[in-house]
Amino acid sequence: MLPVLVFPQFDPVMVHFGPFAIRWYAMAYIVALVAGWRIARRLAALAPRAATALQVDDFLTWATLGVVLGGRLGYILFYQPGYYLSHPLAILQVWHGGMSFHGGAAGVIIALIAFTRLNGLSFLAFSDRITTVVPIGLGLGRIANFINGELWGRPAPPSLPWAMIFPDAGPEPRHPSELYEAFAEGLLLFTLLWCVSRSLRVRQHPGFIAGLFLFGYAVARTVCECFREPDAFIGFLPFGVTMGQVLCVPMAIGGLGLMLNAYMRPARTVVMAEPAEEAAEGKA
């Protein structure tokens, strides 16, 4: 039998500055937002252009607010509404953790709707460019979860070469499910969306890439949830499913709907237009 790995007990704080500290989880958000912003600027400029570089710059603030506010509120509503109703001040204690991807996704969608309407852009075309880079944040976030030694996996057979003992989870070897999710929801999904986004034919059908992201994430998360230990305060739901899998169902349905709708509509014509003309096109 192979020796079981033991979680290396990383320091959750990346850098200390006197009384202040930067945690790995916060750094994951910062790096993801900056990297995603730079890549999205290039994607938005591809024909047919979805937005100007300046508009992508402006959306960075909207995206940040959507992720943070939506992620926090989503966690409160989906996972522990009773606790936060009894302890309202704990809502502000984000340094203790508690973010939901599904809530963050809802927050970004609301931000996309509001931003594209205010700027006269095509919601679906702009969403295609933005959702392509979202897996960067998902992957880095899961790596930060692993560094924090949280959201560990279900019990694994000791013969599994990468089975790992998480001290806070007891002596039983477990799946390092955070790394599974980092690969599937991060690297694999980003590679798929990036390759698809390079196709002009696909870009001419706004909404397809966004739909592929929603469906792809739902599938990846559902599979990874089979190896992840459900939150102790929720446990398994009826039929052995988890809350994460339940929340993925509407995402998968919405993703399939967007992809079908994208290819049922006429392809968007590629026109080298000025930003003002593109804005008028987005309102049409």
Disulfide bonds with the S-S distance in Angstrom:
none
